[in-house]
Amino acid sequence: MQNILTQQTQFFELLDKQVDAYKTLLDQLNTSQDKFNNLLQDYLLKFQQINNKLLQQGRPELSCSQIQIKRNDELFTNSQLNISFNLRSLLEKSYKYKLTLADPLETPLYRDRIFQLRVELKNKNGELVRNPNKIELVVAIYSQEQYPKEIKVNNKGEQILKGHLCVPLIKGTAFFTRVQIREVSSHYQNGGIILAILPQFKPNDEPINSRDIQPLIVENIKVKAKKFSERHIPVYVNQ
């Protein structure tokens, strides 16, 4: 009996130490968000390296069609951990290349109306880069706030984005021919959304590595209710 009590005491002492350690970690995170982000990015890099080794050992690679869409792994992993992550911090890193819109995005956008996005790969000098290897790009939308959150469903619980959401970047150009947003932006904080086009990370991307490509992030996009032309006046059924 005495032995059991001793073991229980040791267990609770160990548990108390672990709780204290977690409290200390939380205090450090609260006082230094930037430091935490750097630590998290290092962890994600190590995680990706381990994942790449598993892929090389025969684990099947996930494509855009096999999961809802495998996002930029930093955003995807942070979402799973439920940690506030600043989408804009992706723009603060140093990249060899960047994604740009080939044509201006006409705004406001309209709910349920299809629009197109043509994206180009540029170098630091703004010159078109014709990548010889295929790089997958995905489109996603985020809330317009300090720590943007990915918006996946509309107010009806339906998938908020429809259409061609994952396309290949070939010889410097990618064309999202049919994209549809199924909710107005006024339903979200600050009345706008962020449109992001992100490269899908793959192991051994050569000669252009997707990690060297700066994502395309367009902020404060307004999405309004469907606009009818003068010749197309909606008819409502009398109740």
Secondary structure, DSSP 8 states (H G I E B T S, - for coil): -HHHHHHHHHHHHHHHHHHHHHHHHHHHHHH-HHHHHHHHHHHHHHHHHHHHHHHHTT-----TTTSS----HHHHHHHHHT----GGGGGGS--SEEEEESS---SSEETT--EEEEEEEEETTS-B---SS-EEEEEEEEESSSS--B--B-TTSSBSEEE--EEEEBTTEEEEEEEEE-S-GGGSGGG-EEEEEEE---TT--SS-GGGEE-EEEEEE-EES----TT--------
